[in-house]
């Protein structure tokens, strides 16, 4: 398994402007409102990736008893995955699941 650095931080979403609070059970890595993320990690939580492009949600895949959000970086084109959070916008999750 990849090295994981827990980083549960508050932030302002660069896509929708929402003030995002901590998740309090694991690392917050995307906006629960619009599901966008930021391309800042090489390994989960390390914040060492210099790209800093917006990660656009493009799909969903089943992962154990939950789902992963599939992303593509709008700056460099790299694909990425993040596990869904309990407070994510389910309407958007359902919409993304139709992209499969």
C-alpha positions in Angstrom: 0.0 0.0 0.0 1.2 3.5 -0.7 2.5 5.7 2.1 -0.4 7.8 3.5 0.1 11.1 5.4 -3.0 12.2 7.1 -3.9 15.8 6.3 -7.4 16.8 7.4 -7.3 20.5 6.6 -9.9 23.2 6.0 -9.7 24.9 2.6 -11.5 27.1 0.2 -12.5 25.2 -3.0 -10.8 26.8 -6.0 -13.6 25.5 -8.3 -16.8 26.6 -6.5 -15.5 28.9 -3.7 -17.1 26.8 -0.8 -15.4 27.0 2.6 -14.7 23.3 3.2 -14.4 22.0 6.8 -12.3 19.1 8.2 -13.6 15.6 7.7 -12.6 14.5 11.2 -12.2 10.8 10.3 -9.6 10.8 7.6 -8.0 13.3 5.3 -10.2 15.7 3.4 -9.0 15.6 -0.2 -11.8 17.1 -2.2 -14.8 19.5 -2.0 -18.0 17.8 -0.9 -20.1 20.3 -2.8 -18.6 20.1 -6.3 -16.3 17.1 -5.8 -13.3 18.9 -7.4 -9.9 18.3 -5.9 -6.4 19.8 -6.3 -3.4 18.0 -7.8 -1.0 18.5 -4.9 0.1 15.0 -3.9 2.4 12.4 -5.3 1.7 10.0 -2.5 -1.5 10.6 -0.4 -1.1 13.6 1.8 2.5 14.4 0.9 1.7 17.8 -0.8 4.9 17.4 -3.0 3.3 17.6 -6.5 4.2 20.9 -8.2 1.3 20.8 -10.7 -1.5 22.3 -8.5 -4.0 21.9 -11.3 -7.7 21.4 -10.6 -8.8 17.7 -10.6 -12.1 17.5 -12.4 -14.4 14.6 -11.3 -15.2 12.4 -14.4 -16.6 9.2 -13.0 -17.1 6.7 -10.1 -15.8 3.2 -9.5 -16.8 0.7 -6.8 -14.2 0.3 -4.1 -14.9 -2.3 -1.3 -18.0 -1.0 0.5 -17.8 2.6 -0.9 -16.8 4.3 -4.1 -13.8 6.2 -5.6 -14.2 9.4 -7.5 -12.2 9.3 -10.8 -10.5 12.6 -11.8 -8.5 14.1 -14.6 -6.2 17.0 -14.0 -7.2 20.0 -16.0 -3.6 21.3 -16.1 -1.4 18.2 -16.8 -4.0 15.5 -17.8 -3.0 12.9 -15.2 -5.8 10.7 -13.9 -6.3 10.3 -10.2 -8.7 8.7 -7.7 -10.0 9.7 -4.3 -12.3 7.8 -1.9 -15.8 9.3 -1.6 -16.5 11.1 1.8 -19.6 10.6 3.8 -20.7 14.2 3.3 -20.2 14.3 -0.5 -22.9 15.6 -2.8 -24.8 12.4 -3.6 -26.6 14.0 -6.6 -23.2 14.6 -8.2 -22.0 11.1 -7.3 -25.1 9.6 -9.0 -24.6 11.8 -12.0 -21.0 10.7 -12.3 -22.0 7.1 -12.0 -23.9 7.5 -15.3 -20.7 8.4 -17.1 -19.6 4.7 -16.9 
